[in-house]
Every structure is written in structure tokens, then in C-alpha cells.
Amino acid sequence: MKFYVNHLEERWRREIEILFHLFQSNDDELLFASMPLSEKDVSISFHYEMQKDKVQVKAILRDLSQELLFQKIRKISIANEVETKKIIKQGISHVWLQVLEHVTGRVHEWGILTGIRPTKLYHQLSRQMSYDEVDQILVKDYRLHPQKIALLRKIVQRQLQVIPDLYQIDEEISIYIGIPFCPTKCAYCTFPAYAITGRNGTVEDFLSGLHGEIETIGQWLKDSGRKVTTIYFGGGTPTSIEAKQLNGIFQQLNRWIDLQSVREITVEAGRPDTITRDKIEVLHRWNVDRISINPQTFIQETLDVIGRHHTVDETIEKFHLARQMNVDNINMDLIIGLPGETLKELQYSLDQIETLQPESLTIHTMAFKRASYLTQNRQEFKITDPIEIKRMMDYATLWTSNHGYGPYYLYRQKNMLGNLENVGYSLRGKESLYNILIMEEKQTIIGLGSGAASKLIPPQSQRVIRFPNPKEPRAYIETIEESTFKKIRQLNEIFPS
């Protein structure tokens, strides 16, 4: 089916394209033109006009016969001239969503929200009004469905219980350390992750650059008297490097940061094939609070298809090793919608989770990232149907509730199956502070290492300044001195002495 959009200024087209993509089938096409229609095509005309203190936005749907099929009108009050553009854009999205739902027969439960962080919006609104008033606005202005609103409210309330000073924490900073190596590259992955085999020289050079970056940033932290809230090791897979190398990073951090005052240290040990007894001993030595051991699925055939070169048995074995060594806060990730998987496979994976009983569980929805092997070779994989994905998410939501896991953070991504979400669940008191802080963007997070993106947030501000390090280790090594100097200059601007 071709959707011909008429009478729409170019500045509004991006919003039309984003929402259209959420409903698009393989043979659907969006065209900004007036053309003769075929039998299956439709024409959509947009009109908006100012009416004193209101904007009226209208969408009119017609077919080949030019018969009126559907019409939606949205009137929105204008608070001031500055907000007019935002209000017109919201109105166009509002009526366009209803046209798409009418034509396709499908419903988008997130309404016109297409951003990554819906909880961030809920936080912003709840600081100005009651939760009940926020809920009403999300229905009226954003067309969210009640179950999504209830989920957002539950998460926001829990986050404030976990971090009571969440709205006052912007004078502190957190640190993200990116280790860009993995045993192999997964088919769905676009993170900075390079197969570590045969890269010994590169690893050592990278670590030398990282040690230097820690020293420079550490000196700034000491000079500015800035407290560190959390430290998070990600990547890649941090436990891909040797135990001695991992210990060396902690030794360097300890020279510049009072690790005893840090509220939480997390290390992603996501790939079970990288976990060893000596690496867990290093984590204990430095009082790491939380690790991740990520199966993604407990179906061996799926692991083989997506290129995760570890076995289901290895995941279970390494989980028990961590438990035997007194690791008492373990997260596990599952991805729903991996190639060939249905509700049956998810039920099996959750049965294994029930046996292991990790302290937290993150349910990811399969996302087709542009640069991933899976996306570029989609024809090679059996993709799960969106209706089945919805059944899987509903089952996971019920399962977590029945097993004592509560949602505490949420984010969305582009090109997710079923237009769903990723949700982090945990037992009470086992929430990841870093996950909350990175998603809600309430404080500056300084990224160290390859592919680590700093988010610099001036206190009492909604502004987020992104400062990414190069993804490729060699580029990182070659540019780190200049890059760190620029980062320090930016930090001094947002945290004046």
C-alpha cells in the first residue's frame, strides 16, 4: 500500500516518517506527493490553522474514489508563542497516529511517544503536578495506553525510593568504563565490541590509554572535589581481559577515587565464557557490588545462530561458581524475539531463571540495529511475528510480578519488534543505581575507554552534552590525550570552580 501525504510542510515530515515506520509492513510505502491512486493506495491531507488561543490540526483520509474514509481533528490550547511549533508538531502526530491505527487495524500502546526515555518525561511532569494529573496528560496529549502509564508510574515511584536524592544528585558524577573486547561479535550487536583473540598488543595499548585517561580525569575529580556516585564497567565484555589487567584498572581507579565512598560498582561479566575464578576474586578484592551474567536465552540452538560462543551449561556453571564465591547480586539478561524463538522458548528460559534466582532480570526486546549483521542479513534469520512478541512480553511481565521482581527502569529503541520496550526488573533492594541514573539523565556521567560516551549535564539543567570517545581501539589510543583535554575543558565549563 502507498500512503500519499499532501499539504504538509517539510519541517513536519520527520514526525510523519517516524510514526509511519512503527506501522509499516514490508509492502507499505510513504510518499510526500500528490499522485493518481491505485486501488490499494490512500491519500492523507494535513491542515492546521490558528484560532485565537488554539491550534486546530486536521487529517483527512481518502481512497481512489476520493471518498472520505476517515477524518480526525485535534484542537490544542496555546500557552505562548514559543510553544506553538511544539504544539503543532504534537497535533500532527496525534491525528496521524489515529489515521495509521484506522488503516492498519493495529494499536501503538506508546501513543505518539517515540523517544528512548518515557520515564524521563514522567519525572519532568511529576515535578510540576500530581501523579494523577500526569497520567491524564499522558492519555490526552500523548495517547498512551493505561498499562504503559501504570508501568511508568510504578517505575518512577520505585526509582525515588531507591535514590531519594535523585533530583539533587546533579553535583555528583558517575563513571562508565568501556572495555571494547568480546570473545566473539553477536549477530544483533552494534556496541563497540571487537573479538579479543589475536589482539594482545592492541589490548595492552588500549589499557595504557585507559590508565592515562583515568589519571587525567581522576586529577580533575580531586581538584574539583567532585564525588563519584557509581562506577560501571561495560563494553564489550570487561571480563574478556585477563584478571591481572582487570585488577590493574581498579588499582588505577583507587589512586584517584575514594572507592569506599562510591555507592555502587557494577561489572558486566555478560559472556559466561569470560568468567573465571581469578576474575571473580579480583571483583571481590575491590568490593564490586553487582555483576551481570547474561544468557540472552537458554536455547542452545539460538545461541549458535546469533554467534554467542558459549553453551547453556556454561552459563549455569558460571552462575553457580559466582554464587559459591559469595556473589550476592547477579543480573541476567534475556532477549525476547531472538531468531526462531516463540513464547515456548521464552517459557523455557524463564523456567531456568526461576531455578537460578538471580537478584535482577532485564527483559530486552529484539531491536534491529542498522549496523548489525542480523539487520544487514535479515533474510538469513527467522524473525518472530509482532503478535507473538506481544504475547511474550505479556508473559514476561506476568512472570516477573509472580516471582517478586519489580520494574525499576525502562528504555526504548528504534526498530524494536512489536514497538515494545526493554525493562529492568529486580528484587527489592537489588536495583542498579547506575541504570537509573543513565536512563533518567539526572547527573553527569563521564565515559572512559573506547566507545564510551560521556553525558555532561550542567546542574539544575535539562541540557545533555554528548562527548563520545572513538569506538575503534586504535583510534582511541591515537586521540585520547587530545580528547581528554577537550573533555576536561567542557567539564570546567559546566562545573565552574
WORAQUI-V774101 format. One record per helix or strand of 2 or more residues. SS is the DSSP state (H for helix, E for strand). FROM is the first residue (numbers start at 1). TO is the last residue. If there is no record, write none. Layout:
ss from to
SS FROM TO
SS FROM TO
//
This chain:
ss from to
E 2 6
H 10 23
E 29 31
E 42 51
E 54 62
E 68 77
H 81 104
H 118 126
H 131 140
H 146 162
H 166 171
E 173 179
E 181 182
E 194 195
H 200 224
E 228 235
H 238 240
H 243 256
H 259 261
E 264 268
H 272 274
H 277 285
E 290 292
H 300 306
H 312 324
E 330 336
H 343 356
E 360 365
H 373 376
H 378 380
H 386 402
E 406 411
H 417 419
E 422 426
H 433 440
E 444 449
E 453 456
E 465 468
H 473 494
//
